[in-house]
């Protein structure tokens, strides 16, 4: 059973990260879908592309969809959270000094990379 509230929160978190750090899909949503929702790497990537479709990922998302690697329900709810979260992140990041933002960004990527490599 898909927990809609958790998917919305994932989208909100990824959206805040996107607005705050300029990241989201590959660094937040894909690992979460693999580790928390048990999707395969292909399904996680396809679902992430589907939630970010217009217009950048349309062709890639369609290819994943036709291969059976897109979960439309997950894509819809994460997308809704992401939509709001990106605005929130963009609002909060403006006063953050550039050197600190670089450290936050690098630290976040390091944590995600280590998690993907080790587990």
Long-range contacts (C-beta under 8 A, 24 or more apart in sequence): 2-37, 2-73, 2-74, 2-77, 4-77, 6-36, 7-74, 7-77, 7-78, 7-81, 8-77, 8-78, 8-80, 8-81, 9-81, 10-36, 10-78, 10-81, 11-51, 11-77, 11-78, 11-79, 11-80, 11-81, 11-82, 11-83, 11-84, 11-85, 12-81, 12-82, 12-84, 12-85, 12-88, 13-81, 13-85, 14-78, 14-81, 14-82, 14-85, 15-81, 15-82, 15-83, 15-84, 15-85, 15-86, 15-87, 15-88, 15-89, 16-85, 16-86, 16-88, 16-89, 16-92, 17-85, 17-89, 17-108, 18-82, 18-85, 18-86, 18-89, 19-85, 19-86, 19-87, 19-88, 19-89, 19-90, 19-91, 19-92, 19-93, 20-89, 20-90, 20-92, 20-93, 20-96, 20-104, 21-89, 21-93, 21-101, 21-104, 21-105, 21-108, 22-105, 23-105, 23-108, 23-109, 24-82, 24-86, 25-49, 25-51, 25-52, 27-108, 27-109, 27-112, 28-112, 29-78, 29-82, 31-112, 31-115, 31-116, 33-74, 35-115, 35-119, 37-74, 39-71, 39-74, 40-69, 42-67, 42-69, 43-69, 43-70, 43-71, 45-69, 46-70, 47-71, 47-74, 47-75, 47-78, 48-75, 50-75, 51-75, 51-76, 51-78, 51-79, 51-82, 52-79, 52-82
